[in-house]
């Protein structure tokens, strides 16, 4: 909540935001940190949470801009950032954590780890690649579609990168918050693409295709010198629904697989 009343985000889908904003404006004037309680155990009897339970909100009137700027800098470099919030003083600190803590709290502090945005790299062409890219974007993921197609339709939220030569293409790096998904009917470039990613920390690396084409792909990866350890990172299945018959069902199936893989990257 800004000094001008500008609001960003939501905590209750509209049930208590107005009241929080009022208290935040008071905190900005007084400079005092406030702890607000809504729902169960709250003194605000006229403000109820339809879902039940209770919710505690800490209002920090003057967050340390230097600390927040450092956190944003790390986030822009796709580095997880753990912040510690002091309930009593409103002090915010960057915490060095070897274990990612999604959230943890004590009586006086709260820690939260901000993870990099989840990115999906889609390599391929045709309806399958386009349907999956569109659905992944609608689900809120950052999506990059790498394709040889010339006249590909614009998909809202999807950045298109046309590849004319896979041998010369500079592949973007992948980290634990990246999924690599291949949708090709001709499989000549799959091994080249995968050889760039099977040694990475990507959350998921999967390829559309039959068992026969997979066998050919594995042999080609071996020929290119990819180690067995790295080849084993290639997912044994691609999607959670077996034998999909149309691009839309395949997109849903693979998106569910991607979401499951990303969820496994979180440590609570």
N, C-alpha and C positions, 0 to 999 in steps of 0.2 A: 504494500500500500504506500503510494507516494505522498509527499507533502501536499500535492495538489489534488489528492483524493483518488488518483488513478489506481485501479485494482488489477492485479494479475493473478490468475489461478483460482482455485475453488477448493473448499474443504468439506462442504456438505450439500452440494448441488442446490444452494440457495436458501437453506433453512436458517443459517445463522450469520451469513456473510455481512449483512448490514450492521448487526450488533458488533461484530469483530471490528469493522471499519470505524465505528464510533469510538470504541476503546482504543484503537490504534491512533486515532487523531488526538485523543487525550494524552496518550503516552508520548507522542511527538512533542506536545507542549510541555509536559512535566519532565520528560527525559527518563522516566522510571519504567523499568521492565514490569510487565504485568503477566499474571497467569490466570487465564479464564477457564472456567469449567462449564460445560454444557451437558445436558442430559442427566444421567445418573450422578447424584451427588452435587448437582449444580444449584446455586442460589437463585438462578434465573428461572423461576417456575413458569413464566410465560413463553419460554423458548425451549421447545422440546425437539428431540431427534426422532423422526418417524421410525427409524430403524431400531430404536432402543439403544441401550448401552450409554456410555459416557465418552466425552471427548475433551481433552485438555489442550488449550492453545496458549503458547507462549508468545507474547507481543514484545518484540525487541525494537525500541524506538530509534536507536542510532547504530545500526550494524556497522562494523568496521569495514570500510570500503576497500582498504588495502588487502585485507584477508580475502574478501569476496573477489577482488580483481585477480589475486593469485589463484584462487580456485577456478575462476573462469579461464585463466590462461592454461592451467593444467587440463581442463575439460576440452579446450580447443585442440590440445595435443592428444586427445583420446587417452588420457591418463585418469584412472579412478581417483576421486577426491573424497577424503573423509573429513567432515567438519564436526567439531564438538561445540555444543551450545550450552552455556551456563544458565540454568533457569533463574537464578537469583540476581546475577549481575548483568546478564545479557551479553556477556563476552563470547566471542566466536573465535575459534582457533582451528588451524589446519592440523590434522593428526596424522602421524606416520603410522600406517597400519600394514602389517604383513598379511593379515587376513582381511578380506573384504567384509565389512560389517554393514549390512543393508540398513539396519537400525538397531540401536541398543540404548538403554537408558538406566540411570540410577535415580536416586532421590533428587539430585541437584544438576545432573547433566544429561544431555541427549546427544547421541552420535548418529550421523547419517552418512552413508557413502553414496556419492553421486557417480553412477556408471556412465560410460560413453554411450552416445546414441547407438542403437542397434541398426546395422547396415546390412542390406541384402544385395549381393552382386549376382545379377542374372545374366548368364551367357546363353545365347541361343537365338532362335528365330521361329517365326510361325505363331499360331494361335496359342500354343502352350506357354511360350515365353511371355507373350503379351498379357495373357490372362493372369498369369502368376504375378507379373510385375505390377499390374493394376491392383490386384487384390492385396498384395503386400503393402503397397503405398496407402491404400484405404485403411489398412490395419495400423498405420502410423509409423511404419519402418521407413528409414531412408533407403531408397532403391536406385540402383544404377543398372541400366540395361545395356549390355555390350552385344552388338549384333552386326552382321554383315548386310542386313537388309537396308536398302536405299530409301525407300519411301514408307517409313514406318509412321503410323499414326501417332499423334501426340497423346500421351497418357498423363493426366494431372498428377504432379508430384514425382514423376519418374524422369530422371536425367538419362538421356540416350547418348551413348558413345558408339559411333560407327567404327568397326574394325575392318580394314581392307586387307591387312596382312598380319596373321597371328604370330608369325616368326619375328616381325619387327615391333610388335605392339609392346609397350611398357605397361605391364600389369600393375594395378594399384595393390598396395600391401593389405594384408588381412590380419586382424587381431581377434581376441576372444569374443568380440561383440560383432563379428562379421559372419555371415552365412554365404557360402558359395553354391549356387544352384545352376546346373547345366540342362538346357532343353534343346537338344539337336536331333534331327532325323538322320542327317549324314554325320558320321562320328569321326571324321578325319582330323578335327582340331581338338578333340576332347583331351587327349593325352598331353598336348602342348599346354593347354590351359591348366590342367590338374598338376602338372609337374611344377608349376609356379606356386601352388597353394598347399599341396599335401604335406609340406614341411612347415606350414604355418600353424598358428594357434586358433584358426577359425573354429567357431562353434559347431558348424556343420558343413560338410562337403558332400554333395550328392549329385547324381547324374540320372537323367531319364534314359530308360532303355531296357531291352530284354536281357535275360540271363546270357544269351549267346553273345550279344554285343558287349556285355560286361566282361566276359571271358577274353574277348579280343582286346578290349581296353586294358585289362590287367597285363596282358602279354606285351602290349605296346609300352606301358609304363615301365615294365622291367627292361625293355630294350633301350629306353631312354636313360636308364641308370637310376631310376627312383628306387630307394631302399624299401624292403618289405615293411619295415616299421612305419614308413610314411604311407605306403600303399594301404596299410591297414586302417589309416585314418579316413579312407573313403567309405562313406556309409554303406552298409550292406543292403539297406532299403532306401527308397526315395519316396517319402510320403507315408501316411499312416493308414490310408485306405488302399487295399490291394486291388490291382487290375482295374484302374480307372479307365472309363470308356470315352470320356470327353474332356476337353481342356479345362472347363470350369471345375469339374470334380477333382481333376488332378491338381489344380491350383489350390483348392481348399485342403486337399490331402497334404501337399507339400508345405503349405503355410502352417498347418498344425504341427508338422514335423519341425519346422524352423522355430516356432514358438516354444516347443518343448525343449529344443536344444538351447535356446537362449535362456530359458528359465533355469536350466541346469548350471548356468554360469554364475548364478547368484548364490552367495553363501550367507546364511542368516545366523 
